[in-house]
Structure formats: C-alpha cells, structure tokens
Amino acid sequence: MDRVDELARAFERFPGIGPRQAKRFVYHLLASNSGDRTRLADLISSIGASVKQCAECRRFWSGTNDLCNYCSDTGRSDAQLMLVERDQDLLAMERTGSYRGRYFVLGGVLTLSGKGAIRERELVERVERRSNTGLEEIILALSATSEGEHTSEHIRSLLQPLRGHMRLFELGRGLATGSELEYADKETLSAAFTNRKET
C-alpha cells in the first residue's frame, strides 16, 4: 500500500475523521519540516508513558500522583459525584466554573444495539466506597442523545440497590436534544447543571 494512503487510513481511525480530512493531515505533514514531524512522532510514541488514568475518576492526566488535580483537591465537595462520558465532557463542565464536586468518567456510552461499554465495575466500587463518606448526590451528565439516554437508564438500574439516602439527578434541558456535552458552550452547560432534576 502507498505510504500516503497507509497514513491516511491510520488517521481515519480517529473519531470524526473522514477520508478527505485524513488526506489533508497527511499532506500537511508532508509540507511541514522534518523537525515538526519528528516532534509529533515523539509526542505520539511517548504519550503512554507520560499520561495515566486517575485512580478515582478514571480521567487521563499527566502527573506523578495516583490522583488527578480534581480528585486530590480538598476544596471540592465529596457530597456530589458527576458521571460524564468522556474526559472532554469533564473539561467542558469545569470550564463553566459552576460545579465543585467530584467526577467519574464512564469511558463511553451504551448503544441501543448493545454495543459500547462503560466502566460499570469501577463505578459501582466508587459509589460503594463513597456512600459512607458523605456522598449525597449523583449527577448523570450525559449527552442528550439516544445513547446518552440509554446509558442513563442503565446506570439508574445499576445504582438502584446502592442508592440508600443518595439522590440521583440528571442535567436540566438547557441542552438541545442530540447535543454532546463536549460541544456545548459554558453558559448552556452551567444552566443545565443549575436546573438539574432529580430522577
């Protein structure tokens, strides 16, 4: 296979990247100087060694401790736990400045056809561990898509035996149906959090 096509196929594996955009990336790299290409190759090859998952929230981060900066921040509330699909959603919520609780990154969503996976075991363990240390509110901050709704339903049934005194909320409908958290502006996300409803 032609090396241009081979690299373009590799780029096509990235989310949201189609054949034309993948080819644009390849030709951009070809037009770049060799130093830039070498730096990019080094960053890609070393990312696994320099980035790890937080032991609590499961987000990817660069640091020497087991806990990321959000999980180790003693100024954050242990009473709230927000469940998000991906790291990008966590960062989008942080940009609003309206939430000061804890997070858990599910790692994806469940599709209606039965595909997809979330960190079920880790989530249950996290909730069980925190239920005796002041956890009062679990917030389902998933995208307003059919997959997000399906995943929320699954999580509700998964956590039902563990709820006890804990209350379960979902984001208010500041989010338009079909929208993903990652792309929502901070005002919309902030309103969705403020207008969360118990479920």
Residue, then its C-alpha position, 0 to 999 in steps of 0.5 A: m500500500d502507498r505510504v500516503d494512503e497507509l497514513a491516511r487510513a491510520f488517521e481515519r481511525f480517529p473519531g470524526i475523521g473522514p477520508r478527505q480530512a485524513k488526506r489533508f493531515v497527511y499532506h500537511l505533514l508532508a509540507s511541514n519540516s522534518g523537525d515538526r514531524t519528528r516532534l509529533a512522532d515523539l509526542i505520539s510514541s511517548i504519550g503512554a508513558s507520560v499520561k495515566q488514568c486517575a485512580e478515582c475518576r478514571r480521567f487521563w492526566s499527566g502527573t506523578n500522583d495516583l490522583c488527578n488535580y480534581c480528585s486530590d483537591t480538598g476544596r471540592s465537595d465529596a457530597q456530589l459525584m458527576l458521571v460524564e462520558r468522556d474526559q472532554d465532557l469533564l473539561a467542558m463542565e469545569r470550564t463553566g466554573s459552576y460545579r465543585g464536586r467530584y467526577f467519574v468518567l464512564g469511558g463511553v456510552l451504551t448503544l441501543s444495539g448493545k454495543g459500547a461499554i462503560r466502566e460499570r465495575e469501577l463505578v459501582e466500587r466508587v459509589e460503594r466506597r463513597s456512600n459512607t463518606g458523605l456522598e449525597e448526590i449523583i449527577l448523570a451528565l450525559s449527552a442528550t442523545s439516544e445513547g446518552e439516554h440509554t446509558s442513563e437508564h442503565i446506570r439508574s438500574l445499576l445504582q438502584p440497590l446502592r442508592g440508600h439516602m443518595r439522590l440521583f439527578e440528571l442535567g436540566r434541558g438547557l441542552a438541545t436534544g442530540s447535543e454532546l456535552e463536549y460541544a456545548d458552550k459554558e453558559t448552556l452547560s452551567a444552566a443545565f447543571t443549575n436546573r438539574k432534576e432529580t430522577 
